[in-house]
């Protein structure tokens, strides 16, 4: 009986460590694919960067180069390219040289 209980505990641990996070990632990825809209820049599963021009039920028409429009299945969208805002810090003028300055 104790061996059976240990087996159940191990199976529950494997389920919690591997299956649940994989399902969560899959749902998150599907939600991202559902939010793709016309004008978004996407990255395909093959690594192509494209701009969405038209949307259908299960496919997209994307522009991969000026004047080159191809049809792509929605499931092939790997990511939506987003602008990353970088915050620039203002440095102390005394530390510009990279060393300690002695007062004059």
N, C-alpha and C positions, 0 to 999 in steps of 0.2 A: 504494500500500500504506500509506503514512504517513497519508493522508487517512482511510482506513478505520479505522486504529488510533485516530486522534483522535476519530472519530465514536463508536467503542466506549467510549472513556474518558468522553466527554461524556454518553452514555446511562447509564453506570454512576454518574456523579456525580449526574445527575438522579434516578435510582432511589434513591440513598442519601440525597439531600436532601429528597425529597418523598414517595416511596412508603413507605419504611420507617417514618418517624415517623407517617404517617397510619395505617398498619396497627397500630402500637403504641398509638395513641390509641383506635382502634376496639376493640382487644382489652381495653384498660383499661376502657372504657365498658361493654362487654358484661359484664365481670367484676363491675362495680359493679351492673349491673342484675340479675345472678344472685344477688347477696347481699342483695337487698331481702327483708325479712321482715315478718311481721304486727306492727303497732305502730310501724313506722318512719314518720317524717314524710318525705315525698318532695316533689320539685318536678317538675312535668310539663314536657314540651316546650313546652306552651302557657303556662307560667308559673304554673299553679295550685299552691298548696300543699295537700297532702292527707295523711291518715293512712291507712295500709294496714289494712284490716279483714279481708279474706280474700284468699287466693291460689289461683289455678288454674294449669293448665299454661302457658298463654300470656297470661293476663289477670289483672288485679287488681281487687278491689272496694275502692274507696277512699271515705273520707268527706271531702268538700270543705267541708262546713258541718255544724253539729249536726243530725243526722237526715237529711242528704242524702248518700246513697251512690250512686256511679256506677261503671260498669265501665270499665276502662282497659286498653289493651294494654300489656304489659310493655315493649315497645320505646319507649313514649312517656315513660318515666321518664328525666328529664334528670339528676337528682341526688338524693342522699339528704341531707336537711338534718341537719347535725350541730351539736351545741353547741360553741361555741368558748370555750375557757378563756382568760381574760384575766388576766395576772399584773400586780398592782398594786405599784408601787414605793413605798417609804416615802421621802418627801423629807426632806432635811436641814432642821430647823426654822429655821436661819439663812437659808435661801434661799427661804422661803415668800413674802416680800414681793417677790421678783423682783429685788432689787438687792443690792448689797453692804452689809452692816451693819458699822458701825464699832463697835469694842469700847467699852463704857461705862466 
